[in-house]
Amino acid sequence: MGERESERKSCFGCTAGRCSAPVFVLANLPQLEHATWTPKLWDASMCSKLSRRSALFCWLTFAGVGWAIAQHPSGCAAPAGSEDGQPTEGPAVRVAVVQMAVRPGLSKNLASILEWTRRAAGAGAELVVFPEAALSGSNAPMPSLEAALTQVRAAAGENGISVILGAAALPEGSPRPKNLLIAIDPTGSEVYRYIKLTSSPRSPPPGPLLLAGMRIGPIICADRWIRAVEELPIHAGANVSIEIAGNFAQEWVPDLQWYWYVSRAVRNSVWVVFANTAANADSPGHGHSAVIAPDGRVIASVPDARETMLLATLDLAAADRQNMLRRSSHPALAPFWQRGARLVSSPPKTSDSDWKGRACPQRRIKVFVGTAVGDVHQVLQQIEQGAAAQADLIALPARAIADQEVESIRASAATHEVTVVIGTEHRQGDRRYNSALVIGPTGQLITRYDQLSAMPPFAPGADARRAWFDVQGIPAVVTLEGDRHWTEIAELSAVAGARLLVHLEHSKPTEDEMAFQRFQSLAVMASYRTATVVADTAGAFVWEDLHSRAERRSVVRRTPGFVRPDVEVFSPFSANLLARGAPDRPIVVDVAVPGPNDYYMDSIQRFPGMAAWARYGASLLQPLQTRATRSKP
């Protein structure tokens, strides 16, 4: 990045203090809402410039973890927080998000970028964000891209604004374009560059970027599904996650909206900025760029795919990363996070050919999802209903029964020869636990899992390995309530071979924003190649992500006529909603499990650092030796 001069205050946000400018959309869109935000200011330590061909790794320390910054042609920054890893107070940061239509010609895209940069600066923005491959052209060579970048850098310097943009060009001798995220500071200097890992799996993952007063975790489109890209920068201190994308039109699912971004914001307590391409004749994208607050509220968004610009002013004091810190400091998960940066940046030189998740048969099971709580007679009645429907598994909500009622549930499971997963409040001494019980078809207690993410009045559970059980030979895990935000549990369980996830909730039947956020977070939790059963007092859900590879390829390869008429909500890049029930209506769903979980082999193995990290995390969550539930005669 070069040395930071004291007068370059624009690199770290305006110095005017609290800003009360409205959040709105330009290009003749109506004003959306007003928002006032105040950020925290990060101090910085800079790395010296290296040669153009150097693979640059800058290291920072956060919670004792080393971190590698992405390759950069001219220099990089390794920003550091205060001694305790927390940001210091600072002024508001105004961000512009350009939902730009990407055209075939490099010159046309360059002209759009220069014009929108001028407009963003004129509207008072300190940072303007462009989507994936905004600066690109049909098979444009790398020298042409670098020449165009010279003009973008000049525009940033002339307008005193920071720029983050996507760029793509053909390197010499390569048939495939290099997909880049590039950051430019308001002096016109390029300060950061990372290569999209999905396109170049052996490239170093991006680290936090200090720009415009924010510590940013940058993401290029499909890299959002790589936890090392999506969340390790946040663990290292980033309090704003900025994703530039060129999504397929099918990635916008109206029933789910900004589900992936809302979940990211809430589970990490950070701001999320999403800059997507606009639709045009050359690129049928879906638009819907947005800015999402750390509590999951969408404070600014584009309602469609038009070319336009959002403006939002961010309060980084709200982005305290508390939910990330809670997750990453829990004793069951802390070793996973502590080793993350080291394993990702310097993966061990060992083969993963011996890594195998748990075996899983190809089998169809029937699931009964109930909603009864509080009245043990109603609970027993729903178990009887599930048995009459010949269910293999009966799931009931969190805190459905009291501790003293467990024996009656065990007797009922044995009578009907069915596996029951049910929630209870378990007391141990002066501690209360939000617990899930798995009771086998002979009435045996297979496991008691205590919610890892529990908050007062409940004590957090200590052992994620107790979440495991089997149903008809299918490896399964159980989670509770706030665990839906701790998605590493679902992901690492999938790596370890889980094919069924049973999640218990206890929420009120409402249709407010919090209920929709819960629905969105369930969709994310269910997206690791599992069938996911959700038992809640507010209604039952069954999700499935068992055919993800075929669904994704149908979009990428533009397979005509690919549909899933058997699902209620079809989402080709995440879990599908198979069925849902009202608060007083249990549901019965047949689930066809196609065999072992292929999530690791299909989505992780080709990224060496991420693969090593995932294997380590899965080994921490490997199941205790449990008694499998026997099959019915």
N, C-alpha and C positions, 0 to 999 in steps of 0.2 A: 504493500500500500504506500510505502514511503513514510516519512516522518509527518506526524500530525503537528501543524502549526497552531499556536494558541488562537490566532484570529479566525481559524476556520470553524467558527461556531455552527455554521450551516451544516457541517458534517454530522452534527449531533442534535439536530432539531433547532427550531427557532428559539430565541431567548426572550420571547415576549410573555412567557408564562401561560396561564390557562387560556385556552382558546374556545370561543363559543360559536364558531362558525357552523353552519348547518351541514348535515350529511345530505348530499343530493346527487342526482345524475345529470350530466350534461347532455348535449345534443337533443334539446327539446323534450327531455323527460321531466315529469313532475317531481317536485321536491318530495323526498321520502320521509325524513325525520330529522330532528335536531339531536345532536349529541355533543357532550363536552368531556374531554378526556385529558389526563395529564400523565406523561410517561416518567419512567425512571431513567437516569443517565448512566451509561456504562463508561468506566475508564477504559483505557486501551493500552496494550503493549504491542508494538509492531515488529514484524519480522523484517529482516533486511531483504532487499531485492536479490533474486537469483536469476540465473540465465534463462533464456526463452525455452530451452529444452529440458530444464530441470524438473524433476518430479518433486514438488514442494510439499513438505509436511511441517506444519507449525503445531507446536504442542502447547496445550494449556492444561492446567490442573484444576479439576473440580471434584471435590469429594475423593481426592486421591486417584483420579482417573486421568490418564493421558488421552489426548485427542488429536486426530490427524485432520488437517485442513486439506481441501481439494487441490489438485494440481493447478498451477497458475503460471502464465507465461512471463509475467513481469514482476511479480511480487505478491505478497499476501499479508493478511492481518490475522493475528492470533489474539483477539480481544480477551481481556480478563476482567472479572468482576472485582468487587471489593474482597477483602480478605476472607469474609465468611461466605463468599459465593453469591452474594445478593447484590442487585443493582442499587445505585444511589439515586436520589431524587433528581428530576430534571423536568424540562418543559414539555408541552404538548407536541405531538408529531402528527402532521397532516399528510395523508397518503392519498394519491390518485391511483385508481385501478382502471387501466384502459382495456376494454373488451374490443379487441381489434380484429378486423377481418384480414386474414393472411392470404395474400394473392400470389400467383405464380412468379411474378417478376420481383427481383431484388430491389430495383430502383423504386417501384411503387410502394413496397413495404417500407423502405427507408424514408420515403417522403411522408408516409403516414406517421412513422415514429417521430420524425422531426416536428411535424405539426402538432401532434398530441403532447409532445414534451413541452412545446411552447405554451400550449393551452393549460397544461397542468401547472406550470410555473406561474402563469398569469392568474390562476385560481388560488394561489397561495400554497400549493403542495410542496412539501420538502422531499418527497420521494414519489416517483411515478413507476408503476409496475406494468409491464407488457407481457402477453401470454407466450407460451411455448412457440419457438421457431418464428417469432414475429419478424425478426430480421433474417430472411431466407429468400431463396429463389429457386426455380427449377434447376437442380443440379449445379447450383452456383459453386464455383471453386473457392477454397479457403482464402486465397489472396483477395478475391473480390469481397468476401465478407469482412476481412480485416480493413480493407479500404473504406467500406461502408461504416464500420465501427469508428473510424477516425472522425467521421461527420457526426455520429451520435455523441461521441465524447466531447466534440466541440460544442454541440448544442447544450449538453449538460453544463459545461463550464460557462457558456454565455448566459444561460438562464439561471445559474446557481441552484441547480436541482440534482438530486441523486436519481439514478436510473437503475432498475433491474429489468432485464429483458431476456427473452429466449432467442437463440440464434442457431442456425444450422447451415452447414456447408460441407462440400466434399473435400476431405484431405487428399493430398497428392498421392496417387496410386491406390486409393481406396474406392470401392464401389458403393460404400455406405456412407451417408452423411454423418458428421459428428454433431450431436445434439447438445447444446451448451446453455447454461445459465451464466450471464455476465452481469457484474455490478460495476457501476461507475459512480464516483463521488461528485459533489457539486463543483469541484475544481476541474472536472473533465478527465480525471485519472481513473483508469480501470484498476479496480482493487480486488477483484474476486472473479473466479471462473471455475465452474465445475462441469464435468461431463456426465450426462444422464447414464445412470448405472444400468437401467433396463436395456439400453442399447449397447452399453460397454461394461459388462459385468465385472471386469477386473480393474476398473478405474477406482481410485480412492473415493470413499464417501465424503460428502461435504460436511464441514464443520460450521460452527456459528460464524455469522458475518456481522460485523459492526458497521452500521450505515444509518445515517439520518437519525441518530439518537436511539436506535433500536438494536438489540442483539437478535439477529434473525436466523431462523433455521430454514434454509432454502430447499425447495423440492421442485423437481420437474415431473409433472404429470404422473405416469405410472410408477415412478419411484415412491409415490405415496404408500405403496404396499410393501415397501422395504422398511422395517422398523428402524434399522440403522440410519436411514435417511430421515424418516418422519420424526423420530423421537430422541435419538442420541444427541442431536444438537440441543434439544430442549433440556435433556438431562445435564448437559454441559453448561447450561445457563441461558439459552435463547428464550426470549419471552414473546416473540412474534414468529409465527410460522407462515411463510409466504410460499404459496404454490403457484407456479405458472403452468398452464395446461393447454392442450389442444384436444379436448375430449371428443370421443365419438358421440353422435347425437343420442345413441341408446344409453349412454351413461347417465343421462338425466331421467330419473324415475320420479314422476310427480308425487307418488305416494310417500316417497322417502325424502325428496328435496335435497338439502345440503347435508345429508346424514353423516357422510364421512368427515366432513369439516366441523360440524357441530360436535360430534363425538371427540374429535381431536382437541378442540378447544376446551371442552369440559374436563376430559380426563387428564389434561395437562395444566389447566388454569392459565392458558395463554391466548393471545390474539391469533386469529387465523385470517389471512388475506388470500383470496382465491381469484386469480386472473385467468379467465378462459377465453378462447377464441370466439369471435362472432361467426355467425353462419353467412356464407355466400355461395355463389355457384361453384366455386372451387373447393370449398371446405364446409360440408354440412354439419358443423358443430352445434352445440346446444346453448352456448352463452352462459347465462345465469351466474356471472361473476358476483362475488359477495365479500363482505367484511363481517366477521363473526367475533363477538365479544367472548371473554374468558368464561362467562357463565352460560354460553351457548346461544345467546340471542343473536339473531341476524339483524345487525343494526343498519346495514345498507346492502342493497342487492339490485341486480338487473333482472326484471321479470321475464326476459325473453332473450333471443339470440342476436339482437341488433348491435351494430357497432356504436359504442358510446363510452362514457367515462364516469366512474364513481368517485366521489370524494368523501373521505371520512377522517375524523380527528381522533386519535387513539390515546387512551389513558393507560400507560404501562404500569401505573400503580395498581391497577386491577389485575394485571398479569403477574401474579406472585408465584406461579408455578407450584402452588401448595399441593395440588392433587398429584402432580408428578413426583414431588418430594415424598409424599405419603407412600406412594406405590414403591418407589425405588429404595426407600429406607426400611420397608417391612422386612423382618428377618428372613422370611421365606423367599423374597425376591431380590434382596440387596446384593447377594453375590452375583446374580445375573447381571444387574445394572453396573456393578463395580467393574466387572470384567469386560463389559461391552465394548468400550472404546479400544481397549488393548487388542482384543480378539479381532475386531473389525479392521483395524488399521494394520495389524501384523498377525494375520491368521497363521496358525501352526502349519508346518509342512508335513501334515499327515493326511492320509486318505480317509474319506468318510465312507468307503465302500462297505465297511462292516456295520455302518449305522442302519439299524432297522427299528422302525416303530413296532408297536404291538400288532400281532396278527389279527385279522378280522375276516370272518366268513362273509360270503355273499348271501345275504339273508333278508327276508321281509319280516318286519315286526309291526305289531299293532300297538298304538299308544293311546291311552285315555288320559286326557288332561282335565282335571277338575278345578273347581273354584271355591269349594267349601272351606270355611275357617270358623274357629270359635266354638262350634257345636259339634261335639264328637259324634253324635248320632247322625248328623248330616254328612260328616266325613266318612263314617262307616257305610252310609247309604251310597255315597259316590264310589267307594271301593267295590261295593257289590254291583253297582251299575257297570263299572269297568270290567269286572270279572264276567258279567253276563254278556258283554260285548266281545269276550275272548281276547282281552288286551294282554299283551306280554308285559307291559309297563304301565303303571298308574302313577301320575305325578300330581301332587297337591301343593298349594301355596306355602310360602314362608310363614312360620308361626301359626300354622293351622291348628295345632293341638298343644296342650300343656304336657309337661314332662310326665305327670302321673297317668296320662292317657296312652302312653306308648305301648303298654302291654296289650291293650285292646286292639291296637292297629296291627301288632305282630300276630295276634291270634287270627285276625281277619285275613291277613296276607297268607297265612298258612292254610286257613280253611279254603280259600279260593285259589291257592297255588299261583300267586301272582307277585311280581316285584313291585314294591311301593316306595316311592321317594316322597318324603313329606317334611315340612319344616316344623320346628319346635323351638321354644325358648328354653335353653338348657342352663341349669344352675350348677356351679361347681364351687363350693365354698361361698365366698362373698362375690364371686364373679358371675356375670350373666353372658351367655353366648347365643348368638343367632345361629342356629344349627340346622343342618339338613340330615335326616336319617334315611339310610337306604336299607330296606327290609326285604329279605329274599323270600322266595315262594314257599319255603319251609318255616317262615317266621323268624329266621335268624337275623340278627342285626349285622349287616355286612360292614357298614362303616358309619361313623358320625363325623361329618365335616362341619367345622366352625368357620363362619364367614371371615375371610382374610381382611376384607375392606371395612369391617364393622367399625362404627363410631359409637360414642357414649349414647345411651346407657350400656351398650354391649361392648365387651372386650373383644379385640381382634383375635381371630384364630391364628394358630402358629404353624400349621402343617398343611400345605397344599396337597401333599401326597394322599391325604385321607379323602380327597374328592373322588377317587377312582372306584369303579365297580364294573361289573359285566352284566349285560342282558342278552341272553341267548348267544353268548360268546362274543358279542359286540362290545368292544372297549368303550366305556362311558365315564364321564366326570359330572359332578354336580357343583353348582355355584349358587350364590345367594345375592340378591338385591344389588348393592353397590359394586359387587364383583363385575357387573356388566361393563363398567368403565375400566377395569383392570384387564384389558384385552390380551395382555401377555399370557394370562392364565389360559385363555382359550387357544391362543396361537401355539404356545409351547406344549399344551396337551395334544394338539393336533400333530405336532412334530413327533411326539411320543407315541402317536397311534390312535388317539381317541377318535371315534367316529360318531359318537352320540354325546350331546351336551344337554343336561337337564338343568334348567335355571328356575329358581323359585323367587317370586316377588310377593309383596304384600302392600299394594297401593290402592288408593281410592279410585273408584270409577269416575274419572273426569275427562273432559276434552280440552283441557287448557294446554298452554305451551309446554309445561313440565311433562305432561303425559306424552306429548308428541316427541319431545326430546328423549324420553325413555324408550319409545318405539324406535326412534332412529338409532339409539345406542344398541338396542337389541339386534338390529339389522347388522351392525358392524361386528358385534360379538359373535354372531352366527356365521360369519363369512370366512371360516377356516376349514372348509371341506367337511363339515359335520352336519348331521341332522340336529336341530336345536329345538327342544321342547321347553316352553315357558308356561309355568303354572302361576297364575296371579289372581288375586281376589277381583281385580278389575277386568279379567277376561283371559282366555287362554290363547296361546299362539303356538304354531309349529312352523319352523323355518327349515329350509334345506339348501345346502351348498354342495351337493354331492356330484354334480355334473358340471362344475365350473369351467373346466377346460373346454368342453364342447360348446358351451354357451358363449364363452369369450371368443373362441375361434369363429363362431357363426357371425359375429360382428366384425372382427378384424378381416376375415376373408370374404365378407359380404355374401354369406350364404343366403340365397333367397328363400323366403317362406319359413325360416326357422322360428317356431313359436313354442310356448309351453302352456297349452290350454289347461293343464292340470294344476296350475298354480294361481293363487289369488293376486299376487304382485310379482311380476317377472322383472328381475334385475340381473342382466347377464354378467355383470362384473362384481356381484356380491350375492348374498343369500337371497333366495326367493321365499316369499311368504306362501306356505302351502294352505294354511287355514287359520282362522281366528274365531273365537267365540265370545259371546256376551258375558257379563259378570255372573249371570245365573244359568249359563248354558255350557256344560262341559262339551268337549269335542273328542271325537275318535278319528284317528288318522292312521292310515297304513303308510309305512315308510319302507322303501326298498333300498337297502344298503348294498352298494355294488362291490364291496370288498374293502381292502385296507385303505387307509387314508394316504392320499398321494400328495398332500400339501407340500411336504418337505421336498420331495423329488421334483415336483412341477414348478414350485414358486421360490424355493430358497437355495437349492443345491448349487445352482450355477453362479451364485455370488459367494466367493470363497470366504470372505470375512463374516458375512451374515450367516453362512452355513455353520461356521465354527461356533459362533455365538448362540445360534438356535440349538445346536446339539448340546452345548453346555447347559443352557437353560432347561431343555427338556430332560436332561439327566437329573437336574435338581427336583423336577416334578415327577420323575418316574414313580409309578404306583408302588405302594406297599404291597406285600403279598396278601391278597385278599381271597375270600371265598367267592368263587363265581356263582351266580345264580343259576340253578340247574334248569334245563329245558323241561317243558311240560311233556308228559308222556303222550 
